[in-house]
């Protein structure tokens, strides 16, 4: 029996919904990596809704998509602070002369405090009517998402293949544009490439049971591109954050030499990460020629 697009998408959605629900109790007790796992599950759901939007009722995915964005932003604030605190602590330990009480307080302790406050907002939100309504809606979607009946009857292999090609073309168009932009625009364009690669990765993972090895290969190439650009983005944002804190320290009359050294290290880290971009981009744009 040929699998329909609607049937295959229902299975993929259920897996992501289960990931989100399973992470919730761990987030409540602040288990290690729990906020990250819930954020990933939320992002995966948003990505699938965007990539396969033609199969869904428009109003339903617009409303649920907006609520998933709200949840992702809430989780993102905590996760970003958590990652930055860990990154700053590791960086301070590596850079000679940077391990001072003042630098640690302004960089590491401040981010840990930010994480704690953000986590409290998350746990409060998980008991709020807004999240409970979203949770109830997703529970209904787990078995019966709001699909457009006619389109949902398309064969899964055919429909998922079209979506994968469209998502791949979106990434490739951005990659081909990248050498033409001004340096001031390049960082944000690389970020857009990263987001598009992540969307392709998730649509590829959803399509794998229907499309097979081609979807797996494409998703893996997208993930590798996403990873190097994610490392680059993390270093760029860390560099900017350190410079901003250095300004605060200077205003308070503190020595800023350590911040300059830390910022220089992050600038170098951004360059190292970006050195892997050309090969990852070429592997994705040239994948059609791979036998």
Secondary structure, 3 states (H helix, E strand, C coil): CCCEHHHHHHHHHHHHHHHHHHHHHHHHCCCCCHHHHHHHHHHHHHHHHHHCHHHECHHHHHHHHHHHHHHHHHHHHHHHHHHHHHHHHHHHHHCCCCCCHHHHHHHHHHHHHHHHHHHHHHHHHHCCHHHHHHHHHHHHHHHHCCECHHHHCCEHHHHHHHHHHHHHHHHHHHHHHHCCCCHHHHHHHHHHHHHHHHHHHHHHHHHHHHHCHHHHHHHHHHHHHHHHHHHHHHHHHHHHHHHHHHHHHHHCCCCCHHHHHHHHHHHHHHHHHHCCHHHHHHHHHCHHHCC
